[in-house]
Structure formats: C-alpha cells, structure tokens
Amino acid sequence: MNETLSVLRGACAYEFKMQFKRPTVWVAMVLVELFMLGIMSRVQGFTDVVAHLKQFPILRVVVYWTDLLNYILPVAFGVLLADRLQRDKRTHIDEILTVTPGSQTARLYGKFLGATIATAIPIVLLFFVGIGVIIAQTGSFVALPMALATFATVVIPGLLFVGAFSVSVPAFIWVPLYQIGFVGYWFWGNLYQPKGIPTLSTTILTPAGGYMSLGFFGTSIFPVAKANAIQGSASLVLLIALALLVVLLISKLQQWQRARM
C-alpha cells in the first residue's frame, strides 16, 4: 500500500510539474478565456449587468459566473490533456516506466490527477478573478464561500470526468480523432437543446454541471429543465465514479495489451 501511494504521489507530482510548465497549456487556455470574455462583452446588456451586479441576488450572480466558465473552457481543457500519453510514447518514457517497479495503475492515476490539476489552474485563476470583480462590485464577501461551494460541486466533478477520459482514452485512439470527437461530444452532450435528436445534455451524465447547478443552487444556464439536490448529488457522484473507473479500465487494458506483445 505504501509503495502504491508513493508511486501515485510521485507520478502526480511529475505530471503536474511537466504540464504546468508547458507554454502551450497557458497560451491556449488564456486565448480561449479571452475569446470567451470577448464574446460575452458583445452580448447585449452584459456590460450593464456587470456594472450593476448589486441589483441581482449574489448567489445567482456567483452561480451564473460558475456556469459560464463551465460552458466552453472544458473543451480546451480536454483537448490539451489528450496528448499526454502519446508524448510518453514519442519520448519512449512509457517504455522506461513499464519496466520500473511499481503499480502501473497507480502511475496512470497519478498521471491523470497531476495533469488534470495543472491544466485546471488557468481556469481556477480566471474564476477567482471574476469572483474578485463580483466582490468589488457588490461589496459582499459572502460571494467567496459561495464561489468555493459552486466551484467544488459544479466545476470540479466535470473537470475530473473530462480529465480522466482525455488522459487515458487516447492510449487506444489517435489523438486528433479523440480531440475532434470530444469537441463534438461536448456541444452535443452538454449544450445541445433537445430538438428531436437524442442527446445526453438533459441527463445526469453531463459534466457541464447543469444538474449540480440547478439542483444545489436553483439556477443554471444549461439545458436542464428540472433538477433537485438528490439528482445533483447523483450526477456529482456518477461523474467522479466514472472518472475513476475509466482510468482503471484503461490501465487494465494497457497491461493486457503489453502482456500479449
């Protein structure tokens, strides 16, 4: 057990350091964030709303800001994580790790956690910049604990879900194909308003967080018509459980694949 935890911590720390230092991660995330803010600034009345935040319930403002970040940014987040395993293959690091003592499953979990946390940092920074603006405009410091609650329940489960699939699944799928498929999935499975075409966007399998947002806080910008706290909790637990499960399954598939070579 101690050896497994040591491998997990070591892999997590290494992956975090490598992903955090990648200029591509910061440049891409900042560009997407600026694009998102640029689009929002062109929405009629948006700047007026920002200038008069005191007129709105503080919880609704915080939840709205949380949902906005979870609307588009996870797309860039997933795309940036998709090449993590392929880079190990290109540099032959995977061959070294294969013969290194220690649990391969723990190493993949560490890779998933470290890379996911590092890639999420630009999102976290923008989120709290926005919360700072809300506090400055409203003078209400209660927005901070509200922000911690919304980020923990709406954003984090979705990022873990996206991170798990994006780090591990490309082990068996061509990275560009996964990235294209993931972008399509995000808009179809999270943002698409049902109009005759089957979609996951109204189910608890939506990492955008609509069920948590509406179920826990009573408001959401996502196409979820009704949700209560029980459904929000179910969605949260399911997303995290699936994230952990897919990493475990991919690890076992990798071990099976190596055993057949």
C-alpha positions as CSV (number, residue, x, y, z in Angstrom):
1,M,0.0,0.0,0.0
2,N,2.8,2.4,0.9
3,E,4.6,1.6,-2.3
4,T,1.4,2.2,-4.3
5,L,0.8,5.6,-2.7
6,S,4.4,6.5,-3.2
7,V,4.1,5.7,-7.0
8,L,0.8,7.7,-7.2
9,R,2.3,10.7,-5.4
10,G,5.4,10.6,-7.5
11,A,3.6,10.4,-10.8
12,C,1.1,13.1,-9.8
13,A,3.9,15.5,-8.8
14,Y,5.9,14.8,-12.0
15,E,2.9,15.1,-14.3
16,F,1.8,18.3,-12.5
17,K,5.2,19.8,-13.0
18,M,5.5,18.8,-16.7
19,Q,2.0,20.0,-17.6
20,F,2.2,23.2,-15.5
21,K,5.5,24.2,-17.3
22,R,4.1,23.6,-20.8
23,P,3.7,27.0,-22.6
24,T,1.0,25.5,-24.8
25,V,-1.3,25.0,-21.9
26,W,-1.1,28.6,-20.7
27,V,-1.2,30.2,-24.2
28,A,-4.1,28.0,-25.3
29,M,-6.2,28.5,-22.1
30,V,-5.6,32.2,-22.0
31,L,-6.6,32.6,-25.6
32,V,-9.8,30.6,-25.1
33,E,-10.5,32.6,-22.0
34,L,-10.0,35.9,-23.8
35,F,-12.2,34.6,-26.6
36,M,-14.9,33.7,-24.2
37,L,-14.7,37.1,-22.4
38,G,-14.8,38.8,-25.8
39,I,-17.9,37.0,-26.8
40,M,-19.6,37.8,-23.5
41,S,-18.7,41.5,-23.8
42,R,-20.6,41.7,-27.1
43,V,-23.8,40.2,-25.6
44,Q,-26.3,43.0,-25.4
45,G,-26.6,44.3,-21.9
46,F,-23.8,42.2,-20.5
47,T,-21.6,45.1,-19.5
48,D,-24.6,46.9,-18.0
49,V,-25.2,43.8,-15.8
50,V,-21.6,43.7,-14.7
51,A,-21.7,47.3,-13.7
52,H,-24.9,46.8,-11.7
53,L,-24.4,43.5,-10.0
54,K,-25.9,44.8,-6.8
55,Q,-29.3,44.6,-8.4
56,F,-29.1,40.8,-8.6
57,P,-29.1,38.1,-5.8
58,I,-25.5,37.4,-5.0
59,L,-25.9,33.6,-5.2
60,R,-27.4,33.8,-8.7
61,V,-24.5,36.0,-9.8
62,V,-21.9,33.6,-8.5
63,V,-23.7,30.5,-10.0
64,Y,-24.0,32.3,-13.3
65,W,-20.3,33.1,-13.4
66,T,-19.5,29.5,-12.5
67,D,-21.7,28.1,-15.2
68,L,-20.2,30.5,-17.8
69,L,-16.7,29.1,-17.1
70,N,-18.0,25.5,-17.4
71,Y,-19.7,26.3,-20.7
72,I,-16.7,26.4,-23.1
73,L,-13.4,26.1,-21.1
74,P,-13.7,22.4,-20.5
75,V,-13.4,21.9,-24.3
76,A,-9.9,23.5,-24.3
77,F,-9.2,21.6,-21.1
78,G,-9.9,18.2,-22.6
79,V,-8.1,18.9,-25.9
80,L,-5.0,20.0,-24.1
81,L,-4.9,16.8,-22.0
82,A,-5.4,14.4,-24.9
83,D,-1.8,14.1,-26.0
84,R,-0.3,13.3,-22.6
85,L,0.1,9.5,-23.1
86,Q,1.2,9.9,-26.7
87,R,4.0,12.2,-25.6
88,D,5.2,9.5,-23.4
89,K,5.3,7.1,-26.4
90,R,7.1,9.6,-28.6
91,T,9.8,10.2,-25.9
92,H,9.9,6.5,-25.0
93,I,9.2,7.3,-21.4
94,D,6.4,4.7,-21.4
95,E,9.0,2.0,-22.1
96,I,11.1,3.1,-19.1
97,L,8.0,3.3,-16.8
98,T,6.9,-0.2,-17.9
99,V,10.0,-1.9,-16.5
100,T,10.1,0.4,-13.5
101,P,8.9,-1.3,-10.2
102,G,5.5,0.0,-9.0
103,S,1.9,-0.2,-9.9
104,Q,1.1,0.8,-13.4
105,T,-2.5,1.6,-12.4
106,A,-1.2,3.9,-9.6
107,R,1.1,5.6,-12.1
108,L,-1.8,6.2,-14.5
109,Y,-4.0,7.6,-11.7
110,G,-1.1,9.9,-10.8
111,K,-0.7,11.0,-14.4
112,F,-4.4,11.7,-14.6
113,L,-4.5,13.7,-11.3
114,G,-1.3,15.7,-11.9
115,A,-2.0,16.7,-15.5
116,T,-5.7,17.5,-14.7
117,I,-4.8,19.7,-11.7
118,A,-2.1,21.6,-13.7
119,T,-4.3,22.2,-16.7
120,A,-7.2,23.4,-14.4
121,I,-5.1,26.2,-12.9
122,P,-5.8,28.8,-15.6
123,I,-9.5,28.1,-15.1
124,V,-9.2,28.5,-11.4
125,L,-7.3,31.8,-11.8
126,L,-9.9,33.2,-14.1
127,F,-12.7,32.0,-11.9
128,F,-11.4,33.8,-8.8
129,V,-10.6,37.0,-10.8
130,G,-14.3,37.0,-11.7
131,I,-15.3,36.4,-8.1
132,G,-13.0,39.3,-7.1
133,V,-14.9,41.6,-9.6
134,I,-18.2,40.4,-8.1
135,I,-17.0,41.2,-4.6
136,A,-15.6,44.6,-5.7
137,Q,-18.9,45.5,-7.4
138,T,-21.3,44.2,-4.6
139,G,-19.2,44.7,-1.5
140,S,-20.4,41.3,-0.4
141,F,-17.7,38.9,0.8
142,V,-20.2,36.1,1.2
143,A,-19.6,35.6,-2.5
144,L,-16.3,33.9,-1.7
145,P,-17.7,30.9,0.3
146,M,-20.4,30.7,-2.3
147,A,-17.8,30.5,-5.0
148,L,-15.9,27.8,-3.2
149,A,-19.1,25.8,-3.0
150,T,-20.1,26.3,-6.6
151,F,-16.7,25.5,-8.0
152,A,-16.3,22.4,-5.9
153,T,-19.7,21.0,-6.8
154,V,-20.3,22.3,-10.4
155,V,-16.8,22.6,-11.9
156,I,-14.5,20.0,-10.3
157,P,-16.6,16.9,-11.0
158,G,-16.8,17.8,-14.7
159,L,-13.1,18.5,-14.9
160,L,-12.3,15.2,-13.3
161,F,-14.6,13.4,-15.7
162,V,-13.1,15.2,-18.8
163,G,-9.6,14.8,-17.5
164,A,-9.9,11.1,-16.9
165,F,-11.2,10.4,-20.4
166,S,-8.8,12.8,-22.1
167,V,-5.7,11.5,-20.4
168,S,-6.4,7.8,-20.6
169,V,-8.7,7.0,-23.7
170,P,-6.1,8.4,-26.3
171,A,-3.9,5.4,-25.3
172,F,-6.0,3.5,-27.8
173,I,-7.3,6.3,-30.1
174,W,-5.5,8.6,-32.5
175,V,-5.2,11.9,-30.6
176,P,-6.6,14.2,-33.3
177,L,-9.6,11.8,-33.7
178,Y,-10.2,11.9,-30.0
179,Q,-9.9,15.7,-29.8
180,I,-12.4,16.2,-32.7
181,G,-14.8,13.7,-31.2
182,F,-14.5,15.2,-27.8
183,V,-15.4,18.7,-29.1
184,G,-18.4,17.4,-30.9
185,Y,-19.4,15.4,-27.8
186,W,-19.2,18.5,-25.6
187,F,-21.6,20.5,-27.7
188,W,-24.0,17.6,-28.3
189,G,-23.9,16.1,-24.9
190,N,-23.8,19.2,-22.7
191,L,-25.1,22.3,-24.6
192,Y,-27.5,21.0,-27.2
193,Q,-31.1,21.8,-26.5
194,P,-33.1,18.6,-27.4
195,K,-35.0,19.1,-30.6
196,G,-35.7,15.6,-31.9
197,I,-32.1,14.4,-31.8
198,P,-31.2,12.1,-28.9
199,T,-28.7,13.8,-26.5
200,L,-27.1,13.3,-23.1
201,S,-27.4,17.1,-22.4
202,T,-30.5,16.6,-20.2
203,T,-29.2,13.6,-18.2
204,I,-27.1,13.3,-15.1
205,L,-24.2,12.3,-17.3
206,T,-23.5,15.9,-18.2
207,P,-20.1,17.1,-17.0
208,A,-21.0,20.7,-17.7
209,G,-22.7,20.6,-14.3
210,G,-26.3,21.5,-15.1
211,Y,-27.8,19.1,-12.6
212,M,-25.5,20.3,-9.8
213,S,-26.0,23.9,-10.6
214,L,-29.8,23.7,-10.7
215,G,-30.2,21.0,-8.1
216,F,-28.0,22.6,-5.4
217,F,-28.3,26.3,-6.2
218,G,-31.6,26.7,-8.0
219,T,-30.3,28.2,-11.3
220,S,-28.5,27.0,-14.4
221,I,-27.7,28.2,-17.9
222,F,-27.6,24.6,-19.2
223,P,-30.5,22.8,-20.9
224,V,-31.7,21.1,-17.7
225,A,-35.3,21.8,-17.1
226,K,-35.7,20.3,-13.6
227,A,-33.3,19.1,-11.0
228,N,-33.3,18.6,-7.3
229,A,-30.5,18.1,-4.7
230,I,-30.8,14.3,-5.0
231,Q,-30.3,14.4,-8.7
232,G,-27.5,16.9,-8.4
233,S,-25.8,14.5,-5.9
234,A,-26.3,11.6,-8.2
235,S,-24.8,13.4,-11.1
236,L,-21.8,14.5,-9.0
237,V,-21.1,11.0,-7.6
238,L,-21.6,9.4,-11.0
239,L,-19.2,11.7,-12.8
240,I,-16.4,11.1,-10.2
241,A,-17.1,7.4,-10.1
242,L,-16.9,7.1,-13.9
243,A,-13.7,9.2,-14.0
244,L,-12.0,6.8,-11.6
245,L,-13.5,3.8,-13.4
246,V,-12.3,4.7,-16.9
247,V,-8.7,5.3,-15.6
248,L,-8.8,1.8,-14.0
249,L,-10.2,0.2,-17.1
250,I,-7.6,1.8,-19.5
251,S,-4.8,0.8,-17.1
252,K,-6.0,-2.9,-17.2
253,L,-6.3,-2.7,-21.0
254,Q,-2.8,-1.4,-21.3
255,Q,-1.5,-4.2,-19.1
256,W,-3.4,-6.8,-21.1
257,Q,-2.0,-5.3,-24.3
258,R,1.6,-5.4,-23.1
259,A,1.1,-9.0,-21.9
260,R,0.2,-10.0,-25.4
261,M,3.3,-8.4,-27.0
